[in-house]
Amino acid sequence: MSQQVLELGRRTEELQQVIKVRLPNLQDAAKDMKKFEVELRALQAALEQAQATLTSPELGRLSLKEQLSHRQHLLSEMESLKPKVHAVQVCQSALRIPEEVVTSLPICHSALRLQEEASRLQHTAIQQCNIMQEAVVQYEQYEQEMKHLQQRIESAHREIQDKPIATSNIQELQDQISRHEELAQKIKGYQEQIASLNSKCKMLTMKAKHATMLLTVTEVEGLSEGMEELDSELLPAHPTHPSVVMVSAKLLSVLFI
């Protein structure tokens, strides 16, 4: 019995020494994980802000030109996502945790999904800008056509006003009446063309906004799912979160093999 007690004491002392040596590694791993979490939260916040801007009801009430300008500004701001994504990648690569542990952590899977969502969100913003750019170009062409038609209407009105109907000569009277009728018919035709162009402008605006909305809805649905998963996996401030315990348990199982 005394021999067994001595053996148990010896093994306990050995285990204590191993723990003493390995504990700093475990503490370093926990620090790495917290830094990783901070960078993930920064990326998450930036994505949520971009998402909120893309889905803002106010955006849909703007004109095509205003929407294009707004989306171009957003796309420019989204360049700030690149260093945040890079920071997440650097932190994950620097984790002082065995590879088999890293690849099995849900938070690392979420980090990858979040990086993919950042890329997709930026791609969506680019697509929206392209749609709006094409719509604005077409809209401006319609506006130019309407402006030209309006100038023709004004010119016809001036001709009618500047040349009052003469009453001294029957032939001149008939010619002027015929010319006025011709101008009136032209004015009517111009007005119909303007009305048609106005309808095209409205339809163009509707189609462009609908196309960008479909892109936004598809993107946001995927992003929201990723955010919910990430929120459930990120670590809170206190060190006794299950994720910390899980990492610690996996590390200990590896370290003591």
N, C-alpha and C positions, 0 to 999 in steps of 0.2 A: 504493500500500500504506500509506504513512504517513497518507494522508487517511482511510483506513478505520480505522486504529488510533486516530486522533484522534476519529473519529465514535463508535467503540465506547467510548472512554474517556468521551466526553461523555454518552452514553446510560447508561453505568454510574453515573456521578456523579448523573445525574437520578434514576435508580432508587434510589440510596442515600438521596437527599434525601426521596423519596416514602416510603420505608420508615421513615425517621427521623420523619417527620411522622405516619404512620399507625400506627406501633408502639404509642403510648400508647392509641389506640382499641382495638387488639387486646388489650392488657393489661387494659383496663377490661372488655372483653367477657368475658375469662377470669375476672375477679373476679366479675362478675355470674353467670356460669355456676356457679361454686363456691358462691355464696350460694344460688342456685336449688337446687343439689344438697342443701345442708344442710336446707333447708325440706322438700324431697321426702323425705329420709330421716326427718325428724321425723314427717311424716304417715304414712309407711310403718310406722314403729315403733308409732304409735298404733293403726293398723289391725290390725297383727299381734297387738297385745295384746288388742284387742276380739275378734278372731277366736279367739284362744286361750281366752278366757273363754267365748265362745259354744259352743265345741266341747269344753269340759272334760267328761270323763266324770263328774266329781263332781256336775255340775249336774243330770244325769239321775237321780241317786239321791235328790235332795231331794224334799220334799213339794210339792204344787202351790202352796201359800201361800209356801213358802220360795223356790221357783223364781220366782214372780211378784215377790217382794221383790228377789231377786237380779237379775232382768232389768230391773226398774225402776231399780235402782241403776246398772246398766250403761248404760241409756239416758240417765240423768242424766250419767254420766261422758262419754258420747259427744258431749255438747254441746261438749266441748273440741276435737272434730274441726273444728268450724266455723272457729275462728280459724286453725287449721293449714292448712285448705283455702284460706282467704283469703290467708294469707301466701304460699302457693305461687302463687296467682293474681297477687299483687302483684309477686313476684319475676320471674315470667315476663313480665309487662307491662313491667317495668323493664329487661329485657335490652337492652343497647346493641348489638343485632345487627340487621342488616337483616331485615325481615319475611319475605322469601323464604327466608332461612336458617333463621329460627326455625320456620317451618311445616314445614320438611323434616327437622328434627332428631327422631330416634326418642325421645330423652329427653322432648321436649315432648309427643309423642303419648302416652307412658307417663304423664306428669303428668296429662293429661286423663283417661286411663282410671282412674288412681288416685283422682281427684276423683269420678268417676262411681261407683267402688266404695265410696267413703266414704258417698255418698248412699244407695246400695243397702243397705249394711250397716246404716245407721241406720233405713232403712225396714223392713228385716227385723226389727230389734230391736223396732220399734213393733208390727209384726204379731204377733210372739211375745208381747209384753205383752198385746195385745188378746185373743189366744187364751187365755192363762193367766188373764186377768181374768174372761172368760166362764166358764171352767172352775171357777175358785175360787168364783164366785157360785153356780153350780149345785151344786158340792160342799157349800157351806155350807147350801144348802137341803136337800140330802139329810141332812146332819148334824142339822139342826133337826128333820126328820121322824123320824129315828132316835131323837133325844133324847125327842121327844114320845111315841113308841111305847114307849120304855123306861120312861117315867114311868107309862104305862098298865099296863104289865106289873107294875111295882112296886106300883101301886095295887091291882091284882087280887090280887097275892100277899098284901098286907096285909089285904084283905077276907077272904080265905080263912083267914089265921092268926088274925085278930081274932074270928072267929065260928066257934068249934069246933062240930062236928056235935052237935046235941042228940039225946038218946036217949029222953026222956020222952014226946015227942009224935010219933006216926007221921007226921002231916001236915007238921009242922015239919021232921022228918027228911027227908021226901021233897022238900020245898021247898028245904032247904039243899043236899041232894045235887044237885038240879036246877040250883041256882044255882052250885054249885062246878063242875059239868060245863060250865055256860055260861061261867064265868070261865076254866076250863082251855082251852076251845075258843078264847076270845078271845086268851088268852096265846099259844096256838099260832099263831093268825093274825097276831098282832103280831110274833112271832118270824120268821115267814115273810116278812113285809113288811120287817123289818130285814135279813134275809139278802138279799132282793132289792135293797134300797138299797145294801148293802155291795157287791154285784156291780156295780151301776150306778156306784158310786164308783171301783171298780177299773177299769172300762171307761172311765170319763171320764178318769181319770188316764192310762191307756194312750193314748187317742186324743189328748189334749192334748200329751203328750210326743212322740208320733209326728209330729203336725202341726208342732211346733216343730223337730223333728229334720230333717224334710224341707226346711223353710225354711232351716235352717242349712247343710245339705249343699249345696243349690243355690247359696247365697250364697258359701260357702267355696270351692267349685270355681272360681267366676268370680274370686274374690279371689286365690286361689293362682296362677292363670294370670297375673294382672296383676302380682303380686309377683315372679314368676320373670322376667318380661320386664323389669321395672324393675331388678331386681338385675343383669341383664346389661347394662343401659344406664347406670346411675349411675357417676359418675367415682370412681376411687380417689384416694388422697391425692397420688400423684405426678402431675406435670403432663404426662407423656408418654403418657397414655392415648389410645387411638385416637379417642375422642370429642373430646378437645381438639384433636388433630391435624386431625380432620375439620372442626371449627368454624373452626379457624385457616385451613385451606385454603379453605373457603368464603368466609370473610371477606376473605382476600387476593384471591380471584378477583373479589369485588365491589369491593373498595377500589381495585384497580388497573385497573379498566375505565375 
